Amino acid sequence: MKWGRQLAGRTAGGSPAGSRRDGGLAGRPTTIAVMAMAFTAAAIRLIPLQFLQPLNWDEMEFFRATAWIAEGRVPFRDFWEHHTPLAWFVFAPVAAMTDSAGVGAIIALRWAQVPVWIATFWLANFWMRAAGLGAFARWCAMALALSSSMLMLPAVEFRIDSLACMLFMAGLVLVQRNAPFAGGIVFCLAGFANIRLGPLLALTVLTLRVVDPRARAWMGNPRMNRVFAGAAVAFGACLLYFAATGSLDDLYQQVWYENYLGDKYSVEPEPLFLNRVVAPFGLRVLGAQRLFDVWIIDPGGIAVLTLGFVAILLALLSFRKPDDLVVLALLHTASLVFIAVMKYVYNYHFEIVVVMAVPLMAMVIERVRWRSAVVAFVTLAWLVNAYASILRGKELDRAFQDMVMHEIVRRSTPAEKIFSGGPWALRREPAYHYWFLPQLAQRLVQYGHARPYDLRDVLRDPPAVIVADHWTYTWIRNIQRELAPYFVRHYVPVWRNLWVPGLNVALPPRSQPFEWIVPRDGGYRVFASAPLARHPWFRSPFSVGIYERADGHRLPVRLPQPAANPSLHWWIDRQPASPGAVVRLRKGQRIAVANGGSETLAIFLLPGEDTMLFRQPPVGVTLEAATDRVTHVPRFGVRIQP
């Protein structure tokens, strides 16, 4: 009960009794030490930001939306999206300054949001100081958050969450500084940065109206009516923009109605929330061979969860006399509940949780007498952060992503389109209205709320490249199986996941002729091989062309010189033909072949100059960076040559 009495001993202004003893802590060695750890913990994470952290497909989605806005396109009217767009408008000038087709474009925007995170923690520090928390506790809490992979893994990625977290913290500071109208404006903008914060923002403004932290009473707070007024003004101004650009109906359809449908039709997932909250303790509930893994223990994340929970308990002791920290504890609890009831939970959903936990951790730390123990734990978290930042990177995955993204541009013209599950083509137009294929898009098509990628659309304008990632596979397997025969027989992987136009078939002797519809103009080199007919591509093409296999080292094929085969009989546009080693074909032409020999032949017609098919990245490397991180000496600047 001693901690409870200390919490109850806060002054009417919100400062804890006895906090003035910390007024000069900024000059003490312990505080200077934890300040240094906070700054360097954040600085160390810039290493994976620039060199080691692979792209998450959300980053490519957000970059593409940002770049389109930089070009003058209007979200929802000119391209499909299901997130609110404020962050893309904010970062559009940065996107306009880069012309990279690979990971460099995303890294530029990662760097652009670093000042946003600096502002977030500056605002948090400002709010904590006004709430009466001492310097030592404040900097310990920030050092723990900045040393936590729970925050920093998603924080170094380009995400809409960064701006939303900053705006939410700014709103709290403005309300605390008696500027509720401006606070309401900022809270509304946080929702336009990330609609996922909507329930938390609504509860925040309602709580501020009910609670008066200055009077420490649940007496209502009429001054906070101005929060509602500010939010209404900002909301109206945002809607006015969409109305003026003719995108208001599209905004409603894509952001509100389609997200509602996606949630309605989503299947009940596995316990993802539990999996996320136990991960800092080294536990894995889902998707791992071992329940416990010592290498993923995250002391900073443990501190966020445990100290945040202790702060909630302490806040309950002062529930009848709420101050700023009690209000924040209630909102923190609600934020966790909102995430827990979501059907799909990802690590970046916890960014706002960690930001809100910083003052709560400081509240608990301030009541710990053994400061040496606190410093020791912060030091441990810092060391683990350095280890996780430098020795647990996935730079080869990033190098593979970069190579594929640049190859998309090299193998296509600006007028051609790309089909992919993730938005890998940063500088080419998508072949389909859904320019990336999240579960939401799958559900909308599956239940008849959106038009599929019709095979007639494919034949009318075949993609120049297919990026066959996990989401491409799930789309073809679950939503549009009719696309599979065309894609498999008219495209071939030059690299795993990178499929280019290439007519192919394993044709038994004396079988019916096999016919293709040419997807692209060009000179097609002719290859025919009996041994190649036994290649796994002809038995399980998606296994060969999308996922890593144990026999991956046996999959690459070096092509011989192209040559005509006397056993093959050809027809072009239903007329007999006698092509040589190279045949000129136009998009839309029909070409057929029959095997008059005595053994099954693998037949390939390939444009371009590729001499190898089915090439594989290094073992353990995936386009989606899906494999577990392993401890290793980093290879800065590593590249995979096409």
C-alpha positions in Angstrom: 0.0 0.0 0.0 3.0 2.3 0.3 3.1 2.9 -3.5 -0.7 3.5 -3.4 -0.3 6.2 -0.7 2.5 7.8 -2.7 0.4 7.9 -5.8 -2.5 9.4 -3.7 -0.1 12.0 -2.5 -0.1 13.9 -5.7 -0.8 17.6 -5.6 -3.8 19.1 -7.2 -1.8 20.2 -10.1 -0.8 16.7 -10.9 2.8 16.6 -9.5 3.6 13.8 -7.2 4.5 14.7 -3.7 8.2 15.0 -3.2 9.0 15.2 -7.0 10.8 18.5 -6.6 13.7 16.5 -5.2 14.4 15.5 -8.8 14.6 19.0 -10.1 18.3 18.9 -10.5 18.7 15.3 -11.6 19.6 16.2 -15.1 23.1 16.9 -13.8 23.6 13.7 -11.9 25.7 10.9 -13.4 22.9 8.3 -13.3 20.5 10.5 -15.2 23.2 11.4 -17.7 24.0 7.7 -18.2 20.4 6.8 -19.0 20.0 9.8 -21.2 23.1 8.6 -23.2 21.6 5.1 -23.4 18.3 6.5 -24.7 20.0 8.5 -27.4 22.4 5.7 -28.5 19.7 3.1 -28.4 17.8 5.1 -31.0 21.0 5.8 -32.9 21.9 2.1 -33.1 18.5 1.3 -34.7 19.5 3.5 -37.6 21.9 0.8 -38.7 19.1 -1.7 -39.6 17.0 1.1 -40.9 19.7 1.9 -43.5 21.5 -1.5 -44.1 19.9 -4.6 -42.5 16.1 -4.4 -42.2 14.3 -5.9 -45.2 11.2 -4.3 -46.6 7.8 -5.0 -45.2 5.2 -5.0 -47.9 3.2 -2.3 -46.0 6.2 0.0 -46.6 5.9 -0.5 -50.3 2.1 0.1 -50.2 2.6 3.3 -48.3 5.4 4.5 -50.5 3.4 3.8 -53.6 0.4 5.7 -52.3 2.7 8.6 -51.2 4.4 8.7 -54.6 1.1 8.7 -56.4 -0.1 11.7 -54.3 3.2 13.4 -55.2 2.3 12.9 -58.8 -1.0 14.7 -58.2 -3.3 11.7 -57.9 -6.2 11.8 -55.4 -6.4 8.9 -53.0 -9.5 6.6 -53.4 -10.6 8.4 -56.6 -7.5 7.6 -58.6 -6.2 4.5 -56.8 -7.7 2.0 -54.4 -6.7 2.2 -50.7 -8.2 1.2 -47.4 -6.1 3.4 -45.0 -6.6 7.1 -44.3 -4.1 9.2 -46.2 -2.7 12.0 -44.1 0.8 10.5 -43.7 1.1 10.2 -47.5 0.4 13.8 -48.0 3.0 14.8 -45.4 5.7 12.6 -46.9 4.8 13.2 -50.6 7.5 15.9 -51.1 10.2 13.4 -50.0 8.8 10.7 -52.3 8.9 13.2 -55.2 12.7 13.6 -54.7 13.6 10.0 -55.2 13.5 8.0 -58.5 14.8 4.7 -57.1 13.0 1.6 -58.3 14.3 -0.5 -55.3 14.7 -0.4 -51.6 16.4 3.0 -51.8 13.1 4.7 -52.3 11.7 3.2 -49.1 14.8 4.0 -47.1 14.5 7.6 -48.1 11.1 7.7 -46.4 12.3 5.7 -43.4 14.8 8.6 -42.8 12.1 11.2 -43.4 10.1 9.9 -40.5 13.0 9.9 -38.1 12.2 13.5 -37.1 8.6 12.4 -36.5 9.8 9.9 -33.9 12.1 12.5 -32.4 9.1 14.8 -32.0 7.0 12.0 -30.5 9.5 11.4 -27.7 10.1 15.1 -27.2 6.4 15.5 -26.7 6.3 12.5 -24.4 9.1 14.0 -22.3 7.3 17.4 -22.2 4.1 15.8 -21.1 5.8 13.7 -18.4 7.6 16.7 -17.0 4.4 18.7 -16.8 2.8 15.7 -15.1 5.5 16.0 -12.4 7.7 13.0 -13.3 11.4 13.4 -12.5 14.2 13.4 -15.1 15.7 10.1 -14.0 12.4 8.2 -14.4 11.5 10.0 -17.6 14.8 9.1 -19.3 14.8 5.5 -18.0 11.4 5.0 -19.5 12.4 6.4 -22.8 15.6 4.4 -22.9 13.6 1.2 -22.2 11.1 2.0 -25.0 13.9 2.9 -27.5 15.7 -0.3 -26.6 12.7 -2.4 -27.2 12.3 -4.5 -30.4 8.6 -4.3 -29.6 8.7 -0.7 -30.7 11.9 -0.4 -32.8 11.4 -3.2 -35.3 8.3 -1.6 -36.8 9.5 2.0 -35.9 12.4 1.9 -38.4 9.9 1.0 -41.2 8.0 3.6 -43.2 4.5 3.4 -41.6 1.5 5.5 -41.1 1.7 4.7 -37.4 4.7 7.1 -36.8 2.7 10.2 -37.7 -0.4 8.9 -35.9 1.6 8.3 -32.6 3.2 11.8 -32.8 -0.2 13.5 -33.4 -1.8 11.6 -30.5 1.0 12.6 -28.2 0.7 16.2 -29.4 -3.0 16.2 -28.7 -2.4 15.1 -25.1 0.2 17.8 -24.7 -2.1 20.5 -26.1 -5.0 19.5 -23.8 -2.6 19.3 -20.8 -1.4 22.9 -21.7 -5.0 24.1 -21.8 -5.4 24.3 -25.5 -8.3 21.9 -26.0 -9.5 23.3 -29.3 -6.1 22.7 -30.9 -5.9 19.4 -29.2 -9.2 18.3 -30.9 -7.9 19.3 -34.3 -4.7 17.2 -33.7 -6.7 14.2 -32.4 -8.8 14.3 -35.6 -5.7 14.5 -37.8 -4.3 11.4 -35.9 -7.4 9.5 -37.2 -6.8 10.7 -40.7 -3.2 9.5 -40.3 -4.3 6.0 -39.1 -7.9 5.1 -38.9 -7.0 2.2 -36.7 -6.7 4.7 -33.8 -10.3 5.7 -34.2 -11.7 3.8 -31.2 -8.8 5.1 -29.0 -9.3 8.7 -30.2 -13.0 8.6 -29.5 -12.5 7.2 -26.0 -9.8 9.8 -25.4 -12.0 12.8 -26.1 -14.9 11.3 -24.1 -12.6 10.6 -21.1 -11.2 14.1 -21.2 -14.7 15.5 -21.1 -15.6 13.4 -18.1 -12.4 13.7 -16.1 -10.8 16.9 -14.8 -7.2 16.0 -13.9 -6.6 19.5 -12.5 -9.4 19.0 -9.9 -8.7 15.3 -9.7 -12.4 14.5 -10.0 -14.9 12.7 -12.1 -17.0 15.9 -12.1 -17.1 16.6 -15.8 -14.8 19.0 -17.6 -16.8 21.6 -19.7 -13.6 23.1 -21.0 -13.1 20.0 -23.0 -16.1 20.7 -25.1 -13.6 22.6 -27.2 -11.9 19.3 -28.0 -15.1 18.2 -29.7 -15.3 21.5 -31.5 -11.7 21.3 -32.8 -12.2 17.7 -33.9 -15.4 18.7 -35.7 -13.7 21.6 -37.5 -10.8 19.4 -38.6 -13.1 16.6 -39.7 -15.2 19.0 -41.8 -12.1 20.5 -43.4 -10.8 17.0 -44.4 -14.2 16.0 -45.8 -14.3 19.2 -47.7 -11.1 18.3 -49.5 -12.5 14.9 -50.5 -15.8 16.5 -51.6 -13.9 19.1 -53.7 -11.8 16.5 -55.4 -14.8 14.2 -56.1 -13.5 11.4 -53.9 -15.8 11.6 -51.0 -17.9 8.6 -52.0 -14.8 6.6 -52.8 -13.4 7.5 -49.3 -16.6 6.2 -47.7 -16.6 3.1 -49.9 -13.0 2.1 -49.5 -12.1 3.2 -46.0 -15.3 2.6 -44.0 -17.6 0.2 -45.9 -14.9 -2.1 -47.4 -13.0 -2.3 -44.1 -16.3 -3.2 -42.5 -16.9 -5.9 -45.0 -13.3 -7.2 -44.7 -13.7 -7.5 -40.9 -17.2 -9.1 -41.3 -15.9 -11.8 -43.7 -12.6 -12.5 -42.0 -12.2 -15.9 -40.5 -11.5 -16.2 -36.8 -7.7 -16.3 -36.5 -5.4 -18.0 -34.1 -4.4 -16.3 -30.8 -2.3 -13.6 -32.5 -2.5 -11.1 -29.6 -1.2 -13.6 -27.1 1.6 -14.5 -29.5 2.7 -10.9 -29.7 2.6 -10.1 -26.0 4.5 -13.2 -24.9 7.2 -12.8 -27.6 9.4 -10.4 -25.6 9.6 -13.1 -22.9 11.1 -15.5 -25.5 7.9 -17.5 -26.0 6.3 -18.4 -29.3 2.8 -19.6 -29.4 2.5 -19.8 -33.1 4.6 -20.6 -36.1 7.8 -21.9 -34.4 9.3 -25.3 -33.7 10.3 -24.3 -30.2 8.0 -22.8 -27.5 10.9 -20.9 -26.0 13.8 -19.1 -27.8 16.3 -17.3 -25.6 17.5 -15.2 -28.6 14.3 -13.3 -29.0 14.0 -12.2 -25.4 13.5 -8.4 -25.3 14.1 -6.8 -21.9 12.8 -3.4 -23.2 9.6 -5.1 -24.3 9.3 -6.9 -21.0 9.6 -3.6 -19.2 6.9 -2.0 -21.4 4.4 -4.8 -20.7 5.2 -5.4 -17.0 5.7 -1.8 -15.8 2.7 -0.8 -17.9 0.6 -3.4 -16.1 1.9 -2.3 -12.7 1.1 1.3 -13.6 -2.5 0.3 -14.4 -2.8 -1.4 -11.0 -1.4 1.7 -9.3 -3.8 3.9 -11.2 -6.7 1.9 -9.9 -5.7 2.9 -6.3 -6.2 6.5 -7.3 -9.2 5.9 -9.5 -11.4 8.2 -7.4 -9.0 11.1 -7.7 -7.7 10.8 -11.2 -4.8 12.9 -12.5 -3.1 12.9 -15.9 -1.4 9.6 -15.3 -4.5 7.9 -14.2 -6.3 9.0 -17.3 -3.4 7.8 -19.5 -3.4 4.4 -17.7 -7.1 4.1 -18.5 -6.5 4.9 -22.2 -3.5 2.6 -22.3 -5.7 -0.3 -21.0 -8.3 0.5 -23.6 -5.7 0.5 -26.3 -4.6 -3.0 -25.4 -8.2 -4.1 -25.3 -8.9 -2.7 -28.7 -5.9 -4.5 -30.1 -6.8 -7.8 -28.4 -10.2 -7.9 -30.0 -8.8 -7.3 -33.5 -8.9 -10.4 -35.8 -5.4 -9.8 -37.1 -2.7 -8.4 -34.8 0.7 -7.4 -36.0 3.7 -6.0 -34.2 3.3 -2.5 -35.5 -0.1 -2.3 -33.8 1.8 -2.0 -30.5 3.6 1.2 -31.5 0.9 3.4 -29.9 0.9 1.0 -26.9 4.6 1.5 -26.3 4.4 5.3 -26.7 1.6 5.5 -24.2 3.4 3.2 -21.8 6.4 5.5 -21.6 4.9 7.9 -19.0 3.4 4.9 -17.1 6.8 3.2 -16.9 8.3 6.5 -15.6 5.5 6.6 -12.9 6.6 3.2 -11.6 10.3 3.8 -11.9 10.0 7.0 -9.9 8.8 4.9 -7.0 11.7 2.4 -7.1 14.3 3.1 -4.4 17.1 1.0 -5.9 18.2 3.2 -8.8 21.3 1.1 -9.4 19.0 -1.8 -10.1 17.0 0.3 -12.6 20.2 1.5 -14.3 21.4 -2.1 -14.5 18.2 -3.2 -16.2 18.2 -0.3 -18.6 21.8 -1.2 -19.4 20.8 -4.8 -20.1 18.0 -3.7 -22.4 20.5 -1.4 -24.2 22.9 -4.3 -24.7 20.2 -6.6 -26.1 19.0 -3.7 -28.3 22.5 -3.4 -29.8 22.8 -7.1 -30.3 19.3 -7.3 -32.0 20.0 -4.3 -34.2 23.4 -5.4 -35.5 23.6 -9.1 -35.3 20.0 -10.1 -36.2 19.6 -8.3 -39.5 18.2 -9.8 -42.7 20.3 -8.0 -45.2 20.3 -10.8 -47.8 16.5 -10.8 -47.9 16.7 -7.0 -48.5 19.2 -7.5 -51.2 17.0 -10.1 -52.9 14.0 -7.7 -52.7 16.1 -4.9 -54.2 17.2 -7.1 -57.1 13.7 -8.2 -57.9 12.4 -4.6 -57.7 15.0 -3.4 -60.1 14.5 -6.3 -62.5 10.8 -5.5 -62.7 11.8 -2.1 -64.3 14.6 -3.6 -66.4 12.3 -6.2 -67.9 9.4 -3.9 -68.7 8.6 -0.6 -70.4 6.8 2.3 -68.7 3.7 1.5 -70.8 3.5 -2.1 -69.5 1.9 -3.3 -66.3 2.8 -5.7 -63.5 0.8 -8.2 -61.6 2.0 -9.0 -58.0 0.7 -9.8 -54.6 2.7 -7.2 -52.9 3.3 -3.8 -54.5 6.9 -4.5 -55.6 6.7 -2.5 -58.8 7.3 1.1 -57.5 7.8 2.5 -61.0 5.3 0.6 -63.1 1.5 0.6 -63.2 -0.5 -2.3 -61.7 -2.3 -4.7 -64.0 -5.3 -5.0 -61.6 -7.5 -2.5 -59.8 -6.3 -4.1 -56.5 -2.6 -3.2 -57.0 -1.7 -5.3 -54.0 -3.6 -8.3 -52.7 -4.2 -8.2 -49.0 -6.8 -10.3 -47.3 -9.3 -7.5 -47.5 -9.1 -7.5 -51.3 -9.5 -11.3 -51.3 -12.6 -11.2 -49.2 -14.2 -8.4 -51.3 -13.7 -10.5 -54.5 -14.6 -13.8 -52.9 -18.0 -12.5 -51.6 -18.9 -10.6 -54.8 -18.3 -7.1 -53.6 -15.6 -6.4 -56.2 -14.7 -7.4 -59.7 -12.0 -10.1 -60.1 -9.0 -9.9 -62.4 -10.8 -11.5 -65.3 -8.9 -13.7 -67.6 -10.2 -11.6 -70.5 -8.5 -8.6 -68.9 -5.3 -10.7 -68.7 -5.5 -11.7 -72.3 -6.3 -8.1 -73.4 -3.2 -6.7 -71.7 -0.9 -9.4 -70.3 1.4 -8.3 -67.5 5.0 -7.8 -68.5 6.2 -9.4 -65.2 4.5 -11.5 -62.5 5.9 -11.2 -59.0 4.8 -14.5 -57.6 5.0 -13.9 -53.9 2.9 -15.5 -51.1 -0.1 -13.2 -51.7 -0.1 -14.0 -55.4 -0.2 -17.7 -54.5 -3.1 -17.3 -52.0 -5.0 -15.2 -54.6 -4.7 -17.8 -57.3 -5.2 -20.7 -54.9 -8.2 -19.3 -53.0 -9.8 -16.6 -55.2 -9.1 -17.1 -58.9 -7.9 -20.6 -59.7 -8.8 -20.0 -63.4 -5.7 -17.8 -63.7 -3.3 -20.6 -62.8 -3.2 -22.5 -66.1 -2.6 -19.3 -68.1 0.1 -17.9 -65.8 2.0 -21.2 -65.5 2.1 -22.0 -69.2 2.7 -18.4 -70.4 5.3 -17.3 -67.8 8.4 -18.9 -66.4 10.5 -18.0 -63.3 13.9 -16.6 -64.3 14.3 -16.2 -60.5 12.2 -17.7 -57.8 9.3 -15.2 -57.5 10.2 -13.3 -60.7 8.2 -14.7 -63.6 8.6 -13.3 -67.1 6.8 -14.1 -70.4 7.9 -17.6 -71.5 5.7 -20.1 -73.2 6.3 -23.6 -71.8 4.8 -27.1 -71.6 5.9 -30.7 -71.0 4.4 -32.4 -74.0 4.0 -36.2 -74.3 4.5 -37.8 -77.7 1.6 -38.0 -80.1 -0.6 -35.9 -77.8 -3.0 -33.2 -78.9 -1.3 -30.0 -79.9 -0.8 -27.4 -77.1 -1.7 -23.8 -77.9 -0.5 -20.5 -76.4 -1.7 -16.9 -76.8 1.5 -14.8 -77.1 1.7 -12.4 -74.2 4.3 -10.0 -75.6 6.0 -9.0 -78.9 9.5 -10.4 -79.4 11.8 -12.9 -80.8 11.1 -16.1 -79.0 14.0 -18.6 -78.7 13.0 -22.2 -79.1 14.2 -24.9 -76.6 13.2 -28.5 -76.5 14.6 -31.1 -74.0 13.6 -34.5 -72.8 15.6 -34.4 -69.5 14.1 -31.0 -68.7 10.6 -32.5 -68.9 11.3 -34.1 -65.5 11.9 -30.8 -63.9 9.7 -30.2 -60.8 8.3 -27.0 -62.5 6.0 -29.2 -64.6 4.7 -31.1 -61.5 4.4 -28.3 -58.9 5.0 -25.0 -60.5 3.9 -22.8 -57.6 6.2 -24.7 -55.2 9.1 -24.1 -57.6 8.3 -20.5 -58.4 7.3 -19.1 -55.1 8.6 -20.9 -52.0 12.0 -22.1 -50.8 12.6 -25.8 -51.2 15.1 -28.2 -49.7 16.2 -29.2 -53.2 16.4 -25.6 -54.3 20.0 -26.0 -55.4 18.9 -28.5 -58.0 16.3 -26.3 -59.6 18.3 -23.8 -61.7 18.6 -24.8 -65.3 21.2 -23.5 -67.8 19.7 -23.4 -71.2 21.6 -24.7 -74.3 21.7 -22.8 -77.6 18.2 -22.4 -79.0 17.5 -24.8 -81.9 14.6 -26.2 -84.0 13.6 -29.7 -83.2 12.5 -32.0 -86.1 10.1 -33.9 -83.8 8.0 -30.8 -83.2 5.2 -29.6 -85.5 4.1 -25.9 -85.3 1.1 -23.8 -86.1 0.9 -20.0 -85.9 -2.6 -18.5 -86.0 -3.8 -22.0 -86.9 -1.6 -22.2 -90.0 1.3 -24.7 -90.3 4.7 -23.1 -89.6 8.3 -24.1 -89.6 10.1 -21.8 -87.1 13.8 -22.1 -86.7 15.8 -21.4 -83.5 14.1 -18.0 -83.1 10.6 -17.1 -84.1 9.1 -13.6 -84.2 5.8 -13.4 -82.5 3.3 -10.6 -81.8 1.2 -10.1 -78.7 -2.2 -11.9 -79.2 -1.0 -14.4 -81.8 -1.8 -18.0 -81.3 1.0 -20.5 -81.6 0.6 -24.3 -81.1 3.0 -27.3 -81.1 2.6 -31.0 -81.3 5.2 -33.6 -80.3 5.8 -36.2 -83.1 8.7 -37.9 -81.3 8.9 -40.9 -79.0 9.5 -39.2 -75.6 8.1 -36.4 -73.6 9.7 -33.0 -74.3 9.9 -29.9 -72.3 9.3 -27.0 -74.7 10.2 -23.4 -73.9 9.8 -20.3 -76.1 11.6 -17.5 -74.4 12.1 -13.9 -75.5 15.0 -11.9 -74.3 18.5 -13.2 -73.5 18.2 -15.2 -70.3 20.4 -18.2 -70.2 19.2 -19.6 -66.9 15.8 -20.4 -65.4 14.6 -21.1 -61.9 17.5 -19.3 -60.2 17.4 -19.3 -56.4 18.5 -16.7 -53.8 20.9 -17.9 -51.1 19.5 -20.5 -48.7 17.2 -19.1 -46.1 16.4 -15.9 -48.2 12.8 -15.2 -49.1 11.2 -12.3 -50.9 8.8 -11.7 -48.0 11.6 -12.0 -45.4 9.5 -14.7 -43.8 12.2 -16.9 -42.3 13.4 -16.5 -38.7 16.2 -14.1 -37.9 19.5 -15.8 -37.0 22.5 -14.4 -35.3 25.3 -13.6 -37.7 28.0 -11.1 -38.6 26.2 -8.5 -40.8 27.2 -8.0 -44.4 26.7 -4.3 -45.0 25.9 -3.3 -48.5 25.6 -6.9 -49.8 24.0 -7.3 -53.2 22.6 -10.1 -55.3 23.5 -9.8 -58.9 20.8 -10.5 -61.5 
